[in-house]
Amino acid sequence: MADQAYLQWPFLEERHRAFADELEDWSATHVAGVHGPDVDADCRRLVRLLGEAGWLRHAVGTIDTRAVCLARQVLAYHNGLADFAFAMQGLGSGAISLQGTTAQKDRYLARVECGEAIAAFALSEPDAGSDVGNLQCAARIEGDHAVIEGEKTWISNGGIADFYVVFCRTGEAPGSRGLSAFIVDADTPGLEIAERIDVIAPHPLARLRFRACRVPLAQRIGAAGEGFKVAMRTLDVFRTSVAAAALGFARRALDEALAHAVRRRMFGQALADFQLTQAKLAQMATTVESAALLVYRAAWLRDQGRTVTKEAAMAKLAATEGAQQVIDAAVQLHGGLGVQRGEVVESLYREIRALRIYEGATEVQQLIIGRELLKEMRS
């Protein structure tokens, strides 16, 4: 079991401690062994399990950021795809939770929460990832419908989702001020899965194509031209949770490294007895705990109603970069076993790489932090 001393930190309340303990016990039993050749089927199964057990309600509707972060850390520790399944249900429905109409919430959120419907967040495009203001997928208004034309790519849950929250250019103003968000059901005529994308740590991922895809205006989230605000509000919630997932991966890597160092014998002693090993383990543990402080500070601040643009960026930067270093060190300590397919640290090495890119790459987080620091100085 992972070290849970962090649960006693003042950022967390008793209900969070009880939640983490219960999820830890459940995860060790229910998700640790869900690995198979059919990633789509595994993901659907995990969404269903998480919904039936009631865990998804913490990522849908009224969102407790600390609970979401705890869930992602615990799930990532046990199974990267379980973390993905939980997180994408929250991210995919997050815009509806935060800014949807009562009718939209009634139609979608209960189904997402119980694992009956799979949600997806469709923002990125071939030429517009972090540069949201450069989106080219467009929607023209025809009467009481929007007609969507264009493409989206790198869409998590693409190909298995029951609906997509799609961000389009509607032209109310230049750049990011002329975007709107629409809920598009997966069976809507004109929406097709153009390509399934295979990545280093397999997850359901796809490129979407929209051809004269007609969506009722009642499916728009927020007002016309508010799509950028809707997207950023959603990402502000879940960016901190990406850091928490990285923290879960890093904690598992540290535990695997500690166990291996104690077991492994070389030159007449345990690997753990070498000072070089002890120094490496010390650095790994310090990196993990430093990132954890930033993660739960950001989560606590958001739950107090504070704007956490800078703090969330710091948490994601420190946790994802730090986890990459910790996992790489764990692979090195395992020697040849560290790169053998099926070993835990080998799987973690593949899992962590994407987290340094999605929901804002490391370099984007640096720009955000620098911009916010200068804004504070000049105010």
Buried (B, 14 or more C-beta within 10 A) or exposed (E): EBEEEBBEBEBBBEEBBEBBBBBBEBBBEBBEEBEEEEBBEBBBBBBBBBBEBEBBBBBBBEBBBBBBBBBBBBBBBBBBBBBBBBBBBBBBBBBBBBBBBEEBBEBBBBBBBBBEBBBBBBBBBEEBBBEBEEBEBBBBBEEEBBBBBBBBBBBBBBBBBBBBBBBBBBBBEEEBBBBBBBBBBBEBEBBBBBBBBEEEBBBBBBBBBBBEBBBEBEBBBBEBBBBBBBBEBBBBBBBBBBBBBBBBBBBBBBBBBBEBBEEBEEEEEBBBBBEEBEEBBEEBBEBBBEBBBBBBBBBBBBBEEEEBBBBBBBBBBBBBBBBBBBBBBBBEBBEEBBEEEEBBBBBBBBBBBBBBBBBBBBEBBEEBBEEBEEEEEEE
